[in-house]
């Protein structure tokens, strides 16, 4: 029953676009208070987090269709810019694997930009397997000290500020004229006039 409760909590937290508690903190709380098997805790936590984030991105993609044509055009240009720059695509994949940044806003942006969600979800899952394993292992070794860390993380002004900043950045994505940036990057630098 506790494992089902954990799945539901982690899944629900990862459906939130902002201000949800970090999943690792939920897992550590479950480890310290419910004494669940750490391997099952990490596996179930990573699966539920990935499913929640995937559905969050799908939801963003669904609502994108309701945007005005100009905003949809801006997002299509941003997607084209991202696809054209191979280094950008590789960096994006890396962000989903190892990023400590709030993942809700990353998945919202991925949904709006029509980025392949299957690949990003696999990357996110693998990255979370590693990070959740570390947090749960440390929590098992240092039970008392970890309680203070978790309580500070839930209401940390820095944590809230970072989430607000990323949420604002995602909200601005459709308003930026990415077509102009795309056109500028495709032209490249203008050649210097020859002396001959």
N, C-alpha and C positions, 0 to 999 in steps of 0.2 A: 504493500500500500504506500509506503514511504517513497519507493522508487517511482510509482505513478505520480505521486504528488510532486516529486522533483521534476519529472518530465513536464508536467503541466506548468509549473512555475517558470522553469527555464524557457520553455516555448513561449509562454505569455510575455515574459520580460523581453525576449528578442523580437517580438512583434511591435514593440514600442519604438516610435521614430526618434525619441529622445527621452532623457531623464530617467531611464530605467537603471536599476542597480547593475553593476558589472556582474556578468555571469560567474566569473571566477569567485566573486564574493558569496554568491548564492551557494556554489558548490562547497566552498570552505565552511560556510555556515552549516550545511547539511552534514558535512564530514564531522564537524566538531560536536554537533548536537544530536544527530541521528545515528552517528557511527556507522555509516554505510560503507560498503566495500569500495576502496579507492579506485580500483580498475573500472568497476561498473559505473561509479560516479562520474569518472572522466569520460567514458564512452557515451553514456546516456546524456551527459551534459553537452558534449560536442555535437551529438546528433540532434538534440532538441534545439540548441542554439542555431545550428545550420538551417534546420527546417523553418524556424521562426524568421531568420534573416532572409531566407529565400522568399517566403511569402510576403515579407515586407517589401522586397524589391519588386515582386510581381504586382503588388498593390499599387506601387508608385508607377509602374509601367501602364497599368490599367487606367489610372487617372490622368496620365499624360495625354490620352486621347481626347480629354475634355478641355485641354488648353486651347487658347486661340491659335489660329494658324501661324502667326508670327512667332510665338513662343515655341511651337512645335518645330518650325524651321530652324530656330536658334539651336534647339537640342539636336536636331539632325546634323547640323554643321559641326557641333561639338563632338558628336559621335564620329563623324567623318575625319575630323582632326585627330582624334584619339587613334583611330584605325590606321591613319596614314603614318603616324609616328610610331614605328615599331618599338622604340625605346620606351615610349609612353605606355604601350600595352604590357611590356615586360615589367615596368615599374608598378603598374596597377596590379598585376598578378602578385608581385612581391609584397605590396601593401596588404593584400588580403591574407597572405600567408603569415607574415610576422608583425604586422602593424600593432602597436599598442594604442593607436587612435580609436576613438569611438566608432564601432563598426556599423551602427545603425545608419549614420549619415552616409557612409561609404556605400551601403547597399541601396539606400534611397537614390543616390547619384547613379549607381550602376543600373537601377531600374529605369530611371529617366533617360539614360543614354543608350539603352538597348544593348548594353554589354552582355556577352554570353554568360548567363547566370549559372549554368551548370559547371563550367570551368572554375568560376570564382567561388562557387559553393564548395567544391572539392578542395580548393586551395584554403578556404576559410576553415573547413573541417580539419584538415591536416595541421594547420597552424594552431588551432584550438586544442587539438589533442596534446600537442607539446606544451603549450602554455598552461592549460588546465592541470596537466600532470605535475608541472612544477609547483603551482599554487597548492594543490591538494597534498603533495609530498611535504612541502614546507609547513603547511598547517598541521599535518600529522606530527611533525617533529617539534613544533613550537606552539602548542595549543593556546596557552594563556596570552602570550604576546600578540598573537594574530587577531584576537578578539578586538583589541584596541585599534589595530590597523583597519579592520573592516568597518568599525563604527565611524572612523574618521573619513574613510573613502566615500561612504554614502552621501555625506553632506559637504564634502570638500568644495570650497569656493573655486578652486582650480578645475576640478572635475566638471562642475556646472558651467564655468566660463568656456571651457573647451567644447562642451556639447553645444552650447548656444552659438559659438563661433562657427562650428561645422554645420549646424542647422541653418544659419543665415547664409552660409556659402552655398549650400544645396538649394535653398530658396532662390538665390540669385542666378543659378544656372540657366533657367529659361529666358532670363531678361538680357543676358549678354549676347551681343551680336557676334557670334562665333564665325559667321560667314566671312566677315571682314578680316578676322584673324587668319582664317583658312586661306582666303585669297592672297593675303600678304605672304603667308608662308609658302604658297605654291609658286609665287613669282620669283622669290629668292632675291638676292642682292642684284642691283642693276650693274651691268658691266661698265667698267671705266672706259671713257673714250680713248681711242688709240691716237698716238702722236703722228702716225704716218698718214 
